[in-house]
């Protein structure tokens, strides 16, 4: 049982890692740049709210 479960995982691992790894590095840098932008926008918004109330 364990050997059979490990077999499909090993076959799918390198198969997906090979073609996916090549296509992923391109969209990854684009997503990383977009992530910090939206994450930094909503954070400063809630901070000035309590500051203005005080």
Helices and strands as residue ranges (DSSP letters): H 2-53
